[in-house]
Amino acid sequence: MTEEEPDTPGALDVDEDRDEQLEEMSIQEREDRLKKSRWNVFLYLGVAAILFGFALFPMPFSASHDGLSGSAEKDLGFVWGLPVDGEDAFDVPMRLTVTATSPPTQSSINIAVYVIEQTNCQDYTMSEKMQEAKAGGSHAYQYQEATSRVLQGGTYDFEFNIDPGHYCLVAEYINGDGESISTGDSSLSVEGKLYPNQFIGGFLGLLCLGLSGFAFMGAQKHGQALRSILEGDNETTESKVLSEASKARIAAGPSGAPPSASPGPSGPPGRPPTSPPSEPKQPPTTKPAEPVYELTDDGYYYRKLPDGTYEQTAYYKNADGVMTPHEG
């Protein structure tokens, strides 16, 4: 005997006890579980909707033009998100709209935007990092230029994807050589949106959506069990007894061998019966009744008339089962 054999009966006992507990649950308990499962479905769906809305809700900010620096600068502070370095799908989206409220009067101008990962936006190293951003190749220091001609009152959209961290924003006019233009009469404004909760809220929303799916399957299971119980209670006692009797009769099968075929007539026909059998007369019907033949002791059949008397002609049943008059 192995060591695993004693554990097997115990496991079976636990399963049987659990099945018995489920069977012994009352209708009220099943209804309570069904209501609880349905409430869980709505609860998780509501939480998932809130999380999805939280993920899509942006954090707006704005930056105005500074006449001393000749640019629009903004300390964005710390931007949170998934701590995955480098350009990837987990970056935090940032959308900018720059409005050229009063561009310089030079013939060739453009708008440049810098997004620099820097703790102190007033640090003297900002200019060096801006040049590094313009050179490209760094995900922490990003640079973009407007792709269309700059006109007074025009709006220009920029899109950045950044890692979590502390960032500084700089938007300014540049000339054809890429150098900054700082004139006292020029100005621009920046309106931006950050989506730091996109992936965190989306992940938690998907998790709640999955939990609502499991709760829905549990509600369906409890609903089917409760429906089967209620349908069983609506069955009448008479139908239950007839159903059980029919099942028992089918299971028992036939009680014996089929009766043997009756032998044919063994001699000449005798006299027909002189008096009708003591059977109640059938009420007359409009539909013509089929002829009734009764077998006598001599093996011949006599046709019974509607008034209860018998026809004098003797019949015998041929091999096809058809009544044929006997010819003496």
N, C-alpha and C positions, 0 to 999 in steps of 0.2 A: 504494500500500500504506500503510495507516494504522499508527500507532505501537502500537495495541492488538493487532494481529495476531500479533507475535512472542511476546506474553505468553500467548496462548491455548494453544498447544501445550504450553508449560511447565506450565500449570495442569492440563492433561489428563494429562501424564506423572506429576505428583504424585499425582493421584487414582488413576491406574492402579497406581502403586507401592504406594499404601496398600492398595488392594484385594488386590494380590498378597501383601502382608505378612499380611493377615488370612487369606487362603486358605492360606498356607504355615504357619500356626500349627499346632503339633502338638496332639494330644488332651490331653496332659499340661498344656500351656500354657493351653488353654481351660478345663480343670478348675480350674487354679490361679486363673484370673481369675473363674470362677464362684464359687469359695469366697471370694475376696476381696470380691466384690460382696455376697455374702450376709452376710459379717461386717460390712461397712459398714452394711447395713440394720439389723442388731441394735445396732451401736455407736451410730448416730444416734438410734435409738429409745430406747436406754437414756439417752443424754445428754438427750434431750427430756423423758423422764419425770423425770429429776433436776431439770431446770430448771423444769418445771411444779410439782413439789413445793416447790422453793425459792421460786417465786412465791407459792404459797398458804400458805407457812409464816409465821406472824405473829411479831412481836417484842412479847412481853408486857411490861407494866409495872404498877405499883400505886402508890397514894397513900393515906396514912392521915390521919386528922383531926388538926389541930394546935389545941390548946386556946388558945394565945395569939392566933392569928389567927382562930379560929372557922371554919376552912375546911380542906379537903384540897388541898394544893398539890403540884405535881410539875414539875420541870425535865425536859422530854422530851429535851433536847439537840437535835442537828441531825438532822432527818428528810430523808433523801435521796430522790430521785425524778427524773422528767423535768422539766427546768427550763422549764416552761410556766406563765406567770403567769395568774391569774384562774381562775374556776370552769370546769372542762372535764373531759373524760373521763380526763385523765392525772393527776388529783389522787390523793393518797395516802389510802386509806381508813383511818379510825380508828374503832374500836368501843369504847364505854365501858359498864360496868355499875356503877352507884352503888347501894350498899346503905345504907339508913337504919337503922344499928345502934341509934341512940338519938336520935330526932328531938325537937325542942322540944315543949313542952306547949301551945303556943299553938293557937288554934282554926284559924287559916288559915296554913298553911305550904306551901312548895314547895321543890324542889331546882333550883338554877341551876348551869350548867357554862359556863366560859369557856375558850376556846382562843385564846391570844394569841401572835402572832409577835413574840418579844422575846428578845434575847440574854441580858440579865440579868434573871432573874425577881424579884430583890430591888430593882429600880429603883423610884424614887418615882413614875415615870410609869405604873406598872402600873394604878393606880386610874383614871387618865384613859383609858387604853386599854380598860379594862373597861367604862366608861361608853360609850365609842364602840362597843364590841362590842354592848352592849345596845341602842343606837340602831339598829344594823344598817347594811347597805350596804357593808360592808368584808369582803373575802374573807380578809384577814390577821387580822382580829379577829372571832371568831365566838362566838355566844351561843345557848344553848338552855335551855329549862325542861322539867321533867317534865310529861307530859301527863295523868297520873292522880294521884289523891289519895295523899299521902305517909303511909304507915303504918309502924309500928315493925317492923323486919325485912324490909321490902319492898325489892325490887330494881327498878331503873329503867334502861332501855337508852337510850343516846345514840349517834348516828352523825354523824361529821364527815368532810369531804373537804377536805384541806389541800394547799397547795403545798409544795415542798421549802423547808426553812428551820429556824431554831431556834425552838422553841415552849415556852410555859409553860401549864400546866393548873391551873385553880382550880375547885373544886366546893364549894358552900356552901348553907346553908338561907336562904331569904328569906321575908319575910312577905307579906301581901296587897298591900302597897304596893311590893313589889319591893326592899325594903331588906334588907341582910344581917342575920341573926340570929346573934349570938355569945353563947351561954350556956355556962357551964362544964360542964354535965351533958349537952350534946348532942354527938353524934359521927356520922360517916359514913365510909365507905371506898370506894375506887375501884379497879376492875380494868379494865385496858385492853389493847387489841391494835392494833398498827400493821402495815400491809402495804406497806412501801416498795418491795419487790421484785416487786410484782404485774405491772407492765407491762414492766419490763426482763427479768425471767425469762420472762414469757409471750412476749415478742417473740423472744428467743433460742430458746425452746422451739419456737415455730412455725417458725423458720428450720431448726433441726435436723430437725423433722418433714418439711419440704419436701425436705431433702437425703436423708432416708431414702427418700422417694418416688422420687427420681431413681436412687438406688442400687438400689431394687427393680426399676425398669424395666431398668437395666443387667443385673441378675441374670437377669431373664426373657429378655433378648436373648441372653446367653451360654448360657443353658440350652437355648433353642431351637436355636441353632447346634450345640451339642454333641450334642443329641438327634438332629438330622438326620444328623450324621456317624456316630454309632453305628448308627443304622438303616441307613445306606448300607453300613457294614462288615459287617453281618449278612446282607446279600444274597449268595447263592451265585454262583459264577462261571458255572454253567450258566444260571441265570435271567438274569444280565446278558447272556450271549451270545444267548439266545433273544429277549430284549427288543430288543437291537440289531438282530437279523435281522428281527424283525417290523416294527420302525420303518423299516428299509431297504426291505422289501417293500412297505409301505404308501406310502412316498415314491416308489418306482419306478412304481407303478400297473400296469394290465394290460399284458401283453407284446404283444398283438396283437388283431386283430378277432375277434369270436366266430365259431365255425364255422357254416357255412350249414346249413340244414335238409336232412335227407336226402330225396331224391326218393322218390315213391311207387313201387309196383310197376309195371314196364314191360311185363309180359306175364303169361301164365298161370303158375301156380306149378309149380315143378319138384319133384323128389323131396326128401324131407327128408334130413338128414345120416344116413349109415349108421353112423357110429361117434361116440361122444361125444368132445368135445375133451379134451385131456390136462390136466384140472384136478383138483386133489385133492378127494376127496369130503368133503362137510361132515358132521360128526357129527350123528346124528339128535337132534332137539330135540323137546320136548313141544309147543312152539308150532307150529302149522301154518305151513309156509313158503308164501310167495306164489309164484304160478306164474312160471316163468322162460321167456322167449321169446328165441329166437336168430334173428338175421337171416341169410338166405341170399343168394346172389348174384342170384337172380331177383327180389329185393325183397320176399319174403314171410317171415313169421315162423312158426317151429314151436315148439310148447311142449315143453320138456324135462321128462321125467318123473323122479321121484326115483331110479329104478334106472339112470339114465343114457341110456335110449332116448328117442325122440322120438315125439310124437303125430303121426298121419298127416294131420290136418286142418291146412290152411294158413290163416294169419291175416294180415290187413293192418291197419295202424294208420290209423284214420279221423282226421278233422280235430280231434276232441276228445282224441286221444291214447288212445282205447280200442281194444283188440284185438278185431277182428270176424272171425268165420270167413268164409273165401272160399267162395262158392257157385259151383261150376263150371257 
